[in-house]
Amino acid sequence: MEKEETLEKNKKQEDNSEKSELDIKPSPEGEAKKEGLSSEDKIKELEDKLTRTFAEMENQRRRFEKEKDEAFDYGGFSFAKEALNLLDNLERSKLALENDESLKGSESLKKITEHLNIVYSDMLSIFKKNNIEPIKSINEKLDPNLHQAMMEVEDDSKDSGTIVQEIQKGFIMKDRLLRPSLVAVSKKKNKKEVKNHEKPQKN
């Protein structure tokens, strides 16, 4: 009897172990689920990944092309901005000489200003060859993108906001602003002041 009972126990243990092994081992359907989609779906997924990768590469290529073009077109931007100081200094030197009482009307002043004008024109010509050009200002309407108003001048002969004086010349490099023109703009005279001036004085 005891032998039979032990045999039955062993058999039950073996059956239980087999069941547990079957439970642990994944079924072919489970494996397919874990592995994912079918072969066609996997191919589609890979195609999508490739498409996205190529799109990213193309975007990166375009970005590099744009940066390269900008470096080529605007590589001398900082240098050009600094070089404008030379033009300013030439103009200041010319004004200082012209306002010097001891030189006024002399032949020496005439020759010096001629030479300074030649140098100034040559510099503008070199700038133009490198796509750097002065901004038009006088008699133009004030454009905040190109001009900076420094003062207002009363002038009834012109529309308000018209540039009547250029304090410092502005420049652009292709479509980029190197520096704005510093200008004075016109404004209409105050009507009250005009009326007060027109009133006849009482005796």
Buried (B, 14 or more C-beta within 10 A) or exposed (E): EEEEEEEEEEEEEEEEEEEEEEEEEEEEEEEEEEEEEEEEEEEEEEEEEEEEEEEEEEEEEEEEEEEEEEEEBBEBBEEBBEBBEEBEEBBEBBEEBEEEEEBEEEEEBEEBBEEBEEBBEEBBEEBEEEBBBBBBBEEBEBBEEBBBBEEBEEBEEBEEBBBBBBEBBBBBBEEBEBBBBBBBBBBEEEEEEEEEEEEEEEE
